[in-house]
Structure formats: C-alpha cells, structure tokens
C-alpha cells in the first residue's frame, strides 16, 4: 500500500480544448457589457468596467452588498457605509471606501489596491496576486485572512510618528513552517517575516 503514487509519464496529454477553456476562465477583466446597478434591492453590481478613472457609488446603504466583478484598470469609490464588499475576477482595480459593517473579500484578483477611510472589521483574500491594503487607525483591529495568495501588503499609520501621514508597509505572510509535535501539527509564520 503506497499512500502516494507518482504520475504516469505515459499518460495522454490534457485535451487542448479543455486547456484553452481553463485559460479563458482564469483571465481577469470584462466579459460582457458594463453594468452598474442595484439588483434585488440588496446587491449593488459593478461589472465589466474597464478604464474608468473614478467610478463613484453614492447610493448604497448599510443593508446592501457591493459586488465588483470582472473589472480592469478602474478606480471605484464607495462613498457610503455598506454591509460588505466582494471583489471577484478583477485586475488593477483600486477600491476606496468608508465603513464596511461585515467584510471585504477579494477572490481571484491581481494587482489590487484597497483603501478605507473608515472602519473595516475583516478582509478575506483568496487566490489573489498583488493585494495592497491601506488601513487607517480605525481599522487596525481588522482580521485579515488569506489563502492561496501572494504579494500581499498592508499599510498602516506609523505608531511611532506624530505625523498622521507617516505610514509603514508590512508584508502579509505567505510562507509557513509546520512541525509535527506528537499527534498535532504546530504551524507558524516563516522566519523570513520576522524583523
């Protein structure tokens, strides 16, 4: 009984059509006509936007979610307090917001910037490359969760400076070390992240 089996070198290569379909699915950015509308009175949908320097959402309420999907090279400013923000399949998008009651979520995104001027309680990052979070003093208690992501940084006000414009940037760890301790695993951040 072998717990792991090496791949068969004589196996047939992946079907070309399947590979092409997968690569199309993995592309970020617009996939249809641009949309910016409220749906079912609860979801603000901002979809397929490209090259918009300042797309402003002023009508959202704190009972509504904001979904930003398949956008590229945009800046989106959410001016009101909202329930949550979900960003999916975007590339080079800047999101600026005030208070977010629940969480901000990034899924399958590349080279993103997120800045809040208010309070955010949680940020989730999943399958993303290049996420920069800019958090003010009000959001320093935010829980940041990441999975399958790389090149993540968080910028916060410098606690050692009296100048409110002084900030420090810190990498969010993406490398961990796991040790076996009896019947348990003990996982910690790699020493690469300790200064």
N, C-alpha and C positions, 0 to 999 in steps of 0.2 A: 504494500500500500504506500504509494508515493503521494504526499499531500500537494505537491506542485508538479505540473508537467510542462516541459519545455514545448514551445510552439513547433509545429511540424513544418520543416523547411520545404517539403514537397507540396504544401497546401496551395490551392489555387489563389492567385491574387484577387483582391477585392474587385468587385464589379465596377467598371468605370462610371456608369450612371449613378450608382449609389454614392461613390466618392464625390461626384460633381454636385449631387443633391445636398450632401452634407456640407460641402464648402459654401454653397449658396445660402444655406440655412445659417451658417456661422457668420456671414457678413453682417456688419452693423450699418445702420443708417436707413433711409427711407425705402419703403417697399410699396408705396401707393400714394394717393393724393394726400396733401397736408390736411390735418384735422386739428381744430382747437374748439372743443365743445363740451358741454355737460351732458352726461348720459345717465339715465335713470335717477336724476336729481341727486346722485351721491358721488359720481365719478367725473372728475374733470379729465378729459382725454386730450393730450397734446401728442399728436402722432405725425410721423413722416415729415417733420420740419427740417429744412436744410438752409444754412447760410443766413439765419435770422439773427441779427446783431442784438436786438433786445426785444424779446417776446415777453410781454407783461401780462400776468394774470392777476386781476384785481377783484374779481367777483366771487372767489372761492370762500367758503365758510368753514368753521372748525368742525362741522359734521361731515365734510367732504374729503375724499381722497383725491390726490393729483397723480395721474399716471402719465409718465413721459416715455413714449415708446418709439423706437426706430428713428431717432433724430441724429443729425450730424452738423457740426460746426455752428452751434447755436448758443445763445445766452438766454436763459429762461428765468424771469424774476417773478416770484410768487410773493405778492405784497401783503397778503392777509394770513392770519393764523389758520392752519389746516390740520385735519386729523392725521394724515400721513402722506408721504411722497414715495412713489415707486418709479424707478428709472430702469428701463429694460432695453437692451439691444441698441444702445446709443454710443456714439463716438465723438470725442472733442466737444462735449456739451458742458456748459457752465450752468449750475443751478444755484440761484440766490434766493434765500427765503427768510422769513421771520420765524415765529414759533411753530413747532410741529408737535402736536399732542402725543402721538404714538411713536412712529419710527420713520426713518428714511432708509430706503432699500435700493441698492444698486445690484443688478443682475446682468451678467453678460455684456459689460460695458468696457470701453477702452478710453484712456486719456481723458478722464473726467475731472472737473473741479466742482466742489460743493462748498458753499459759504452760507452760514446762517448768521443773522444779526440778532437772533433771539435765543430761545431755549429749545434744544433738541434732546430728547431722552435716550434715544437709541439709534444707531446706524448699523445696518447689515450690508456686507459686501460679499457677493458670491460670484465666482467665475469672472473676475474683472482684472484688467491690467492697467495700472496707472491711475490711481484714485488719490486725489488730494483733498483732504477735509480741512476747512478753515473754521475753527470754533472759537466763539468769544467766551468771556468769563462765565456767562450764564449757562453755557453748555459743557463746562468742564466735567460734570458728573455723568455725561453721556456714556452709555455702554456701546463699545464698538466690537462687532462680531464679524469675523471674516473667514471665508472658506474658499479653497481653490483659487486664490487671487495673488497677485504680485504687484510690486512697485506702488505700495500704499504709504501715504504720509499723512500726518496730522499736524496742523499749525495752530498753536495756541498763544495767548498773550504771555510774554516773559514774566514769570512771577517775581523775578529779581530786579525788575526795572520799574521806575516810577512813570516812565513814558508809556501811555496806553497803546502807542503804535508799534512798540518793540514786540517782536514775536520770536518764537522758537519753533523749528520744524523737527519732528521726530518720525523715524520710520515705524510703521506698524509691523511687528514681526511676522515673517512668513516662513521661518525655519525653526524647527523644534527638535529637541533631543528627548528620546524616550528610553528609560531604563526599566529593566524588569526587576521588581522587588518582591520576591516570593511569588504570590499569586496575583499581584497587581502590577499595573504599569504606572510609572511615575514620569509625567511629561512636563517639560519646562522649556522656556524660551532659550534658543541657542545663545552661546556666549558672544556671538557676533553682535548682538544687540545691547550688550551691557557696556556702559561707558564709565 
